[in-house]
Amino acid sequence: MTLSRVTPPVALLVSLLLAIGLVLATLPSTTAAPFDPRTAIGPLAEPADWMNSARGLPDGRAYAAALDAAGEVEALTADLDPALAAAEWTLMGPTNIGGRVTDLAVDPTRPDTVWVAAASGGVWRSDDAGATVQPAWPDDLTPAIGALAVTIDGVLFAGTGEANPGGGSFTFGGTGMYRSTDAGATWEHVGLDDTAAFGRILVHPTDPDVIWAAAAGHLYLPGGQRGLYRSTDGGDSWELVLEGLNDTTGAVDLAMDPTDPDRVYVAMWDHLREPEIRTYGGVGSGLWETLDGGETWSVVNAGDFGPGNADIGRIGVAVAPSSPDVIYVSVIDTFGRSSGNGLFRSVNGGSTWERMGSVPSQSSFGWWFGRIFVDPADADRVWIPGVSLSVSSNGGASFSSSGGVHADQHAMVWDPAVEGRVYLGNDGGLYRSDVNGGSWQKATGEAWTQLYTLDVSDTDPSKLLAGLQDNGCVRNHSLGSAPAIDGWDSFGCGDGLEVQFNPTVDSTIYGCSQYGACSRYALGGELVGTPFVGTSVARINWMAPVEYHGGSSTTMYYGSERVNVSHDTGLTWQAISPDLTGGGELEIDPAGYPYQTLTTIAGAASDPSVVWAGSDDGLVHRTVDGGETWERVGEGVLPGDWVTRITIDPADADVVYVTFSGFRTGDDAARVFLTRDGGETWADVSGNLPAAPVNDLVLVGDGRVVVATDVGVFVTSGVAGDPVWLAVGGNLPKAPAMDLDVQPGGLLTVATFGRSAWRVQLPSAPAGSSALSSVLAVDNG
C-alpha cells in the first residue's frame, strides 16, 4: 500500500484495518474505562512515575512559559538587586558518576569530537574522544535533550524533550528544535516548539540542508506537532511529511540507507500517559518506508509491525551500513515486553522478514530503550540496548552481554575515522571502546547527574550527601579523603532518594532507596547499613520522607501513610499517627503506584510536641501534643496538589510555610502558602514566582525565604502582601532544583535533577529589601 504525504487517507486506512481483521478503537479514558490489569500502572519501574505524578499533568507549553517567566525574574533581579544577580554558583559535583545519556553524535568535521545529549542536563561536548566532557548548552534553556545530529559541514541540531516515556525529561518538557553553527557556543531556536519530545534526528549524508526529525509529541496530551518532519533548507523551516494515524501517534525512530538517502524508514508510536494508566501502544504504531525522500510512504510488514494492532508498542529500526538490504526491527508490546513481538530481520530490503526471537534484556519496560545499532563494518553484528547491552555476531540469532558498563542503555555511535571506536550512552553516562565494544572506558567530568536530594553536614559544610537517580546514595568524602567534586562514591541504595546527616555527629548518616528502603550507617572502618525496624507501612511513597525533628539530634520521623518516630537516631521506630491521607481510596490496584502517602514531615525546633505532615493528595495535618491527636489544617484553602515541603520557623512554631507541586496551566493557583497562627489562616505568598512546581523551601537566618523550583532558585526578603521573588545568581543551569540546604551566614546548596549539586554564598540583603513586596504588582498566572 502506497500513501501520499502528509496524512494517510482515511479510506485507505480503513481498508488496511479491515484487511487485517482489526478496527480502529479510541484510547481508553480513565474516567470511563474499567480497570485493565494490562495497562494500569504496576510497581514503579522507573522514577518518572514519581516525577510526573508529583507534577500533575505536565504540559510542555506550560513549562516553556515557566522558563520565560524565570527569565523575566532574572531581569528584574538585575534591576533591583545587582549583587544578588551577580552571585556565582559553584559546582559541587558529582562529576565522576554521570547520569542518563539519551543520544550521541560524532562530529565529522572535528577529529575526536563527540556530542552528548544528557536527559535533563543539556548538550555536552568532548574533544578528546570521550575522555573528558564540557557543557555546550545555555543555562537558560530547557536542559531536556532527546536527540542530536551533526551535518556533514558541522552544524549541530538538538531536539529538546526525551522520547523515553519513563524518563524525567518529560516532566520538564521540550521547547522545540535548536541549531548551532559555531560548535555549540550559541544556539538558535528553529521551530517545532509544540513537539515536546524527539526520538531521533537524521541528516543527509551529502546534502547538509536535508534533516529529518522524529517528533514523538507530548506524553500526557494528544495533538501538538507529532510525526515525521523534514527540512530542506538546513532547519530554517520544517514540513510534516508523515502524520500519525491519530492524535496520540508520533515518530520515535528513523533509519536511512546510506547508499540511497531517499530510502528512509520511520517507526511511529501510538502512546499516551494518563494519571492512572499508561497506554504505551496502539493502532497507530507501525513502520513506514519512503523510496522518494518522503513524497510517498508505504507500510512495512503490517502483519508484524502494525498499524492497526493495539498491542504494538515502541518500534526500533536500523539499516546495516555495510549491507543496506539488511534491516533490523525491534517490536515491544504495549506493556513493555518483547516476548509477544520481538526482533525481526530482513536480508532482502524488506521484501520478507524473519523473527529472530525476543528482544533481549528489556525487562518489563522495553519502552525505555527502543533502539537498535548495527556495526558499520559487519551487517551480522547487531547491538540491542536494554537493561544490559546485548550483542549478536550472527544477525540476531543469539546474544551475549557486553559487560563493564552501567545499566540501562540508550545510545551508540561509531567514529567513522577510527576503526573499532564506538561510543555508548546509558544511565551512567558516556563510555568509549577502541576495540568495538570489547572493553569500555568511562568519561570524566560528567556533571549531568540527576539528584533527588542532598544534605550538608552541620558540623563540616564541606561534606555532602546526595540521592541520585539510578546511581545510589553517594557522599563526596570517603573515609580519610577530603571532599572533592570528582571524589564522590556510593554508600548504598539503588535509586538514591532521601539522605541525611545526624545533626551533631556527621559520621552517622542515612540513605534510602525507592519506597522507603532506608538504612542507618555509622561510619567506621567498614560502611554497613542497619535497616529501619518497627515502622508501620501500608502505603509508602517512592521517596518516603525522613527528617530529624528541628533542633534534635536523636528524634527523627519516617513517613508512610502515617508518621513514624524514632527517639534513638533511627534504631527503633513506632507509629504516632493514624492514616493522614485520603485513606487509599484512589489506589487503582494493590500492586499499583501507592498513591495517598506522606511526602513531607517537619518538627518545630521551638516545641518538641509540634509536628506537621503533608501528603501527595494535598492534605496537611499537625499535632501539638507529640502525636496524641492530629488535626487537618487548611481544608478548602490550600490547593489539593502534591505537598512538597513543610518548613516551620525555628523561632515560632505557629509560623509555617507549605509548598506544592503541579504546573499551573492557565489558572492563578499559588504554590507557596504561609500561616502565622498554626494553620488557622493562610496567605498566598507565591508572588511573582514562575508557574512551576516548588520543590523545597528554606529560611535564611536574616528573615529571607528561599525556594527551589523546576525553573530555578528564588529568594524574597519580605512575605507581607504580594511578595517579590528574585533569582539567586545568574549562572545556575535550568535543570530542576529539587532540594536545598542553608547554613548559617547564607551558604546555600542546591540539588538539581540533571546538573549535579551547586553552592552559592548569598550576598547580604540590600537595605530596604523588606519593602520589595510593594515595588510592583505582578501577574502570578
Residue, then its C-alpha position, 0 to 999 in steps of 0.5 A: m500500500t502506497l500513501s501520499r504525504v502528509t496524512p494517510p487517507v482515511a479510506l485507505l486506512v480503513s481498508l488496511l484495518l479491515a484487511i487485517g481483521l482489526v478496527l480502529a478503537t479510541l484510547p481508553s479514558t480513565t474516567a470511563a474505562p474499567f480497570d485493565p490489569r494490562t495497562a494500569i500502572g504496576p510497581l514503579a519501574e522507573p522514577a518518572d512515575w514519581m516525577n510526573s505524578a508529583r507534577g500533575l499533568p505536565d504540559g510542555r507549553a506550560y513549562a516553556a512559559a515557566l522558563d520565560a517567566a524565570g527569565e523575566v525574574e532574572a531581569l528584574t533581579a538585575d534591576l533591583d538587586p545587582a549583587l544578588a544577580a551577580a552571585e556565582w554558583t559553584l559546582m559541587g559535583p558529582t562529576n565522576i558518576g554521570g547520569r542518563v545519556t539519551d543520544l550521541a553524535v560524532d562530529p565529522t568535521r572535528p577529529d575526536t569530537v563527540w556530542v552528548a545529549a544528557a536527559s535533563g542536563g543539556v548538550w555536552r561536548s568532548d574533544d578528546a574522544g570521550a575522555t573528558v566532557q564540557p557543557a555546550w548548552p545555555d543555562d537558560l534553556t530547557p536542559a531536556i535533550g532527546a536527540l542530536a545530529v551533526t551535518i556533514d559541514g558541522v552544524l549541530f541540531a538538538g531536539t529538546g524533550e526525551a522520547n523515553p516515556g519513563g524518563g524525567s525529561f518529560t516532566f520538564g518538557g521540550t521547547g522545540m528544535y535548536r541549531s548551532t553553527d559555531a560548535g555549540a557556543t550559541w544556539e538558535h531556536v528553529g521551530l517545532d516548539d509544540t513537539a515536546a519530545f524527539g526520538r531521533i534526528l537524521v541528516h543527509p549524508t551529502d546534502p547538509d540542508v536535508i534533516w529529518a526529525a522524529a517528533a514523538g509529541h507530548l506524553y500526557l496530551p494528544g495533538g501538538q506537532r507529532g510525526l515525521y518532519r523534514s527540512t530542506d533548507g538546513g532547519d530554517s523551516w520544517e514540513l510534516v511529511l508523515e502524520g500519525l494515524n491519530d492524535t496520540t501517534g508520533a515518530v520515535d525512530l528513523a533509519m536511512d540507507p546510506t547508499d540511497p538517502d531517499r530510502v528512509y524508514v520511520a517507526m511511529w508510536d501510538h502512546l499516551r500517559e494518563p494519571e492512572i494508566r499508561t497506554y504505551g501502544g496502539v493502532g497507530s504504531g507501525l513502520w513506514e518506508t519512503l523510496d522518494g525522500g518522503e513524497t510517498w510512504s508505504v507500510v512495512n510488514a503490517g502483519d508484524f509491525g502494525p498499524g492497526n494492532a493495539d498491542i504494538g508498542r515502541i518500534g526500533v529500526a536500523v539499516a546495516p551500513s555495510s549491507p543496506d538490504v539488511i534491516y533490523v526491527s525491534v517490536i515491544d508490546t504495549f506493556g513493555r515486553s518483547s516476548g509477544n513481538g520481538l526482533f525481526r530481520s530482513v536480508n532482502g530490503g524488506s521484501t520478507w522478514e524473519r523473527m529472530g526471537s525476543v528482544p533481549s534484556q528489556s525487562s518489563f519496560g522495553w519502552w525505555f530503550g527502543r533502539i537498535f545499532v548495527d556495526p558499520a563494518d559487519a551487517d551480522r553484528v547487531w547491538i540491542p540496548g536494554v537493561s544490559l547491552s546485548v550483542s549478536s555476531n550472527g544477525g540476531a540469532s543469539f546474544s551475549s552481554s557486553g559487560g563493564v558498563h552501567a545499566d540501562q542503555h540508550a545510545m551508540v555511535w561509531d567514529p567513522a575515522v577510527e576503526g573499532r571506536v564506538y561510543l555508548g550512552n546509558d544511565g551512567g553516562l558516556y563510555r568509549s571502546d577502541v576495540n568495538g565494544g570489547s572493553w569500555q572506558k568511562a568519561t570524566g567530568e560528567a556533571w549531568t547527574q540527576l539528584y533527588t536530594l542532598d544534605v550538608s553536614d552541620t558540623d563540616p559544610s564541606k561534606l555532602l550527601a546526595g540521592l541520585q537517580d539510578n546511581g545510589c546514595v553517594r557522599n563526596h568524602s570517603l573515609g580519610s579523603a577530603p571532599a572533592i567534586d570528582g571524589w564522590d562514591s556510593f554508600g548504598c541504595g539503588d535509586g538514591l532518594e532521601v539522605q541525611f546527616n545526624p545533626t551533631v555527629d556527621s559520621t552517622i548518616y542515612g540513605c534510602s532507596q525507592y519506597g522507603a528502603c532506608s538504612r542507618y550507617a555509622l561510619g567506621g572502618e567498614l560502611v554497613g547499613t542497619p535497616f529501619v525496624g518497627t515502622s508501620v507501612a501500608r502505603i509508602n511513597w517512592m521517596a518516603p520522607v525522613e527528617y530529624h525533628g528541628g533542633s534534635s539530634t536523636t528524634m527523627y520521623y519516617g513517613s508512610e501513610r502515617v508518621n513514624v518516630s524514632h527517639d534513638t537516631g533511627l534504631t527503633w521506630q513506632a507509629i504516632s499517627p493514624d492514616l493522614t491521607g485520603g485513606g487509599e481510596l484512589e489506589i487503582d490496584p494493590a500492586g499499583y503506584p501507592y498513591q495517598t502517602l506522606t511526602t513531607i514531615a517537619g518538627a518545630a525546633s521551638d516545641p518538641s510536641v509540634v509536628w506537621a505532615g503533608s501528603d501527595d493528595g494535598l492534605v496537611h495535618r499537625t499535632v501539638d501534643g507529640g502525636e496524641t491527636w492530629e488535626r487537618v489544617g487548611e481544608g478548602v484553602l490550600p490547593g489539593d496538589w502534591v505537598t512538597r515541603i513543610t518548613i516551620d520557623p525555628a523561632d515560632a512554631d505557629v509560623v509555617y510555610v507549605t509548598f506544592s507541586g503541579f504546573r499551573t496551566g492557565d489558572d492563578a493557583a499559588r504554590v507557596f502558602l504561609t500561616r502565622d497562627g498554626g494553620e488557622t489562616w493562610a496567605d498566598v505568598s507565591g508572588n511573582l514566582p514562575a508557574a512551576p512546581v516548588n520543590d523545597l523551601v528554606l529560611v535564611g537566618d536574616g528573615r529571607v525565604v528561599v525556594a527551589t523550583d523546576v525553573g530555578v532558585f528564588v529568594t524574597s526578603g519580605v512575605a507581607g502582601d504580594p511578595v517579590w521573588l528574585a533569582v539567586g545568581g545568574n549562572l545556575p543551569k535550568a535543570p530542576a532544583m529539587d532540594l536545598d540546604v542553608q547554613p548559617g551566614g547564607l551558604l546555600t546548596v542546591a540539588t538539581f535533577g540533571r546538573s549535579a549539586w551547586r553552592v552559592q554564598l548569598p550576598s547580604a540583603p540590600a537595605g530596604s529589601s523588606a519593602l520589595s513586596s510593594v515595588l510592583a504588582v505582578d501577574n502570578g498566572 
